[in-house]
């Protein structure tokens, strides 16, 4: 039986992870799991700890371990600590020896390689998967980052045929929907709202996802409400701050304080990097047209 299926042992911990409920993953009682599912559950818990900012602790936990799955976790932790080169080196070695059949190596390896800017290498590793929805979801994310909406749609459509109503397929389809726009915005909103508003599935991530869908639909008040709810749970949550800053720009309000908050929370956040790049480009363009004093 597929441990991630509706009847499988890992369905709940797996769903908690992909719903962004990382503390629930860490606290999940794994004592009753069958031996073959103990390692996959441990990997999910370690990934959740890294997502919660506990990369050093996770790295210490897997130090010296021989299992390729735990070595892949070590690479993910190294990258979270800013050691990109070390993380990539670990993954490249694992990919050579375990990349053909080990789904965990594929998933974490693809994550590390993509974050290091090695998209083609990531996709080459991920293409070896044998029916892993986690891999499919990551492939979709990479294609969207590459602005290859057509390839992202193709992946989701193919997965829908064999995965039916899986949470990951619904999420991946919603990510694509937010990129395609039109009526897809509303369809994505329904998925994110259902996750965000149900106590059993709500998380910071689902609240922000709901807010992003609301923004695309032009519902700024509803989006602001969802983002503020997320910030009540965690005032330092960078994604909520970033999207609230975007909302302020859209509505013409002053976002200076929010920008400072985002800088304090995550100085390297993609929104700040993008704003800095665009500001620099504007200054360079403006300099070409600046008035020159005549002799």
C-alpha positions, -999 to 999 in steps of 0.1 A, spaced: 0 0 0 12 35 -8 19 50 27 8 85 14 -26 72 1 -58 79 19 -55 46 37 -17 48 43 1 54 75 19 86 64 -11 104 50 -17 127 80 19 137 87 25 141 49 -6 164 46 5 184 77 38 191 60 23 202 27 -3 223 45 26 242 62 17 228 97 53 222 106 49 221 143 22 194 139 47 174 118 74 177 145 50 167 173 35 138 153 34 105 172 54 81 151 56 53 177 30 32 160 43 34 125 55 2 108 93 -1 104 94 7 67 76 40 73 97 52 102 125 67 81 101 86 57 84 101 88 117 111 103 127 128 71 94 148 71 100 158 108 135 169 100 124 189 70 97 205 92 124 215 118 145 231 90 114 250 79 109 262 115 144 277 116 160 247 134 185 238 107 215 235 131 196 211 153 184 190 123 220 189 109 233 178 143 206 150 144 218 135 111 255 141 114 274 109 105 244 90 93 249 67 63 213 66 50 211 86 17 178 101 29 194 115 60 224 127 40 200 146 17 185 162 48 220 173 58 224 190 25 191 208 29 201 219 64 235 231 51 218 252 25 194 267 50 225 277 70 240 295 40 264 268 29 253 264 -7 285 249 -21 286 222 5 249 214 1 253 211 -37 284 189 -34 265 165 -11 235 163 -35 257 158 -65 274 128 -49 240 114 -37 225 119 -72 253 98 -88 247 68 -64 211 71 -53 194 95 -77 177 69 -100 154 53 -75 155 72 -42 125 96 -41 138 115 -11 172 121 -27 153 133 -58 130 157 -38 156 172 -15 182 171 -42 159 190 -66 151 215 -39 188 222 -31 198 224 -68 170 247 -77 177 270 -47 213 271 -59 202 283 -93 208 249 -110 174 245 -125 184 221 -154 203 199 -130 174 198 -107 149 189 -134 173 162 -147 173 146 -113 136 150 -107 128 135 -141 139 101 -128 109 98 -104 85 69 -105 51 83 -96 61 106 -68 36 135 -63 61 153 -41 85 154 -71 57 164 -95 48 194 -72 85 205 -72 87 202 -109 56 224 -112 72 250 -89 104 250 -110 86 254 -143 66 283 -128 98 300 -117 111 295 -152 79 312 -166 72 279 -184 35 279 -176 29 254 -205 52 228 -189 37 234 -155 2 228 -169 14 196 -186 27 182 -153 -4 190 -134 -27 176 -161 -7 143 -162 -7 140 -124 -44 146 -122 -50 115 -143 -34 91 -118 -36 111 -85 -72 123 -87 -81 144 -57 -47 144 -39 -39 174 -17 -6 180 -36 -23 179 -70 -49 204 -58 -22 227 -45 -1 224 -77 -31 231 -98 -38 261 -77 -3 274 -80 -7 271 -118 -41 288 -116 -26 319 -99 -2 322 -128 -28 316 -156 -53 340 -141 -89 346 -152 -114 321 -138 -84 301 -124 -80 327 -97 -114 318 -82 -107 281 -84 -74 286 -66 -91 307 -40 -115 279 -31 -87 255 -25 -67 279 -3 -97 292 16 -108 257 25 -73 250 39 -70 283 57 -103 284 73 -106 249 86 -90 245 121 -76 211 112 -57 224 81 -51 261 88 -15 274 88 5 305 81 11 293 46 -25 286 38 -36 320 51 -10 338 30 -20 317 0 -57 326 5 -46 363 7 -27 361 -25 -57 347 -43 -78 374 -28 -54 400 -41 -56 386 -76 -94 388 -74 -92 425 -63 -105 418 -28 -80 439 -9 -99 441 24 -103 403 26 -67 398 17 -56 422 44 -77 404 69 -61 370 61 -26 385 62 -32 402 96 -46 369 109 -13 353 99 7 380 115 -12 376 147 1 340 148 36 350 139 45 388 137 78 379 120 65 357 92 82 371 62 58 360 36 28 376 53 48 409 58 59 408 21 24 403 8 10 429 31 36 453 18 25 445 -18 -11 452 -8 -1 486 6 16 495 -26 -15 484 -46 -38 505 -24 -15 535 -25 -7 534 13 26 540 29 46 508 32 78 521 47 72 506 82 63 472 66 94 473 45 116 479 76 98 450 92 105 427 63 142 438 63 144 428 100 126 395 94 144 385 62 169 409 47 174 386 16 137 382 9 130 380 -29 107 410 -27 135 432 -12 160 419 -37 136 427 -66 129 461 -53 166 469 -49 173 457 -84 145 478 -99 156 508 -79 191 505 -92 179 501 -128 157 532 -124 186 553 -110 208 542 -139 181 551 -164 174 584 -147 211 593 -148 211 592 -186 186 619 -187 198 641 -159 203 677 -167 238 687 -176 252 721 -168 263 740 -199 298 755 -200 
